[in-house]
Amino acid sequence: MADLIVSSAAAPDAAEQKRSLPTVAERQERGRAARKAAPRSSHGEWSPAADRPDPVETLAAQDANRLDFLVPIRHQRMGASAFTFYRGTAAIMAGDLAGTPDSGISAQLSGDAHLSNFGGFASPERTLVFDANDFDETLPGPWEWDLKRLAASLVVAGRHLGLARKDVRKVAADSVESYRTEMHKLAAMTGLDVWYDSIPAADIRALLTGKSERKAFDKSVKKAHRRSSLRAFKKLAETVDGRPRIRNDPPLLIPLRDLPKQFDREKGAEIVRASYEDYHKTISPELQTLLDGYELVDVALKVVGVGSVGTRCFAALFIGRDKNDPLFLQIKEADSAVLESVLPSSPYGSHGRRVVEGQRLMQSFGDIFLGWSSGRIDQRDYYWRQLKDMKLSANIDSMESKVLKQYAGLCGAILARAHARSGDRVAIAAYLGKSKTFVDALTRFAETYADQAEADYGAFRVAIDSGRLSSETPAESPVRS
């Protein structure tokens, strides 16, 4: 045994000592070399391509695959302001980003990293953490694309709030600078430290300097801690003849039983049951055991978000030991990512899995119930997650300049950490460098692209006002039932 120990501990030869992974110095050189192919200042230049598709037609093409009686609600929400419009334009911007400079360094992208797609939710340890929270469009690609979408969203939001031009520019610049600073910090950390890194509520509170700001934040956190399946049951469900069921609250919540006769209710229920069976196989054995203690008792169509309105999204009510033990899961349709029109397609056979794997890769803590299914009956992919679990969203419409600036920095830092988990954080940090060159360039891009987004919004409003796009639900729609 002693000989074995000595033999196994003997120094390896030179060939065995050579690492297959690139060194930190080599990764840094890769990042600096990427500046030659795509100078940092070049990211500031953008103009619409001569053959740029009509933005209204791009959105209309998405509508064609959605539930037609819900599409007008999408138009209503997007038509409210340039900011709400921007939230639904990931498909338009994907085409616009395809012609921008590319650093050649990839990471897992959110694909729709506007400022409303960040927020708080519960970690498995039941603490409130902040992270990116929407991954419907996730796909590997140039890391700077996410940052461009974030920065432009901040300019659109700042203008929507009526902030001074210099303040709007500062907000966008702060988000990019925060990304750059955070990426340098992450580049110096070990892989495990990056993987375990998270942003708890206490860290957010520490950023707030005003007493009133901290008081408002504490109030929001308390509300978030009360958001649970039990609270959702009290709001979304009712008990009829001793049996719990989901309320009928059109247009936002329509149980399958209350869909009009032209909808095949039995097939809808069959689709959900088959999806659940497939989903059940994608979660860990211990969670399978946990779910086996719950019974699926009701399902409803549920309208969510802005960009997702019209997709097939369901709320599923499960009951455990009694009505005081409810569990709400969300079933959300997963179509092809908008980025797949300009980037290589996902390697996964299911778009539900594409979303789930992307979310697991980018978030520090993921929903324990996250899983997917492929449509055996309706040929559509879905992913499953908890409907409400300590969810906390920023109220953008009420933000003052100072708070928006702080929030912009937070989003930039979160996005950097999400990219560092899958991309080469050392190379990205080296590409960014320590000067303001990239920050200034992205700020110029954000302002220019915000101009385009506002022009697109104007065209969208004209399409609605002229009747080219409908924002009125038909009389026979379940929305009016």
Helices and strands as residue ranges (DSSP letters): H 2-9, H 14-17, H 24-37, G 40-44, H 55-63, H 71-78, H 82-87, H 90-97, E 106-109, G 115-117, E 118-122, E 128-132, E 139-142, H 143-160, H 165-187, H 191-196, E 199-200, H 201-207, H 211-226, H 229-236, E 237-240, E 243-246, E 253-255, G 256-258, H 265-280, H 285-291, E 295-302, E 313-319, E 326-334, G 338-341, H 351-362, E 371-373, E 381-386, E 392-393, G 396-398, H 401-420, H 425-432, H 437-465, G 478-480
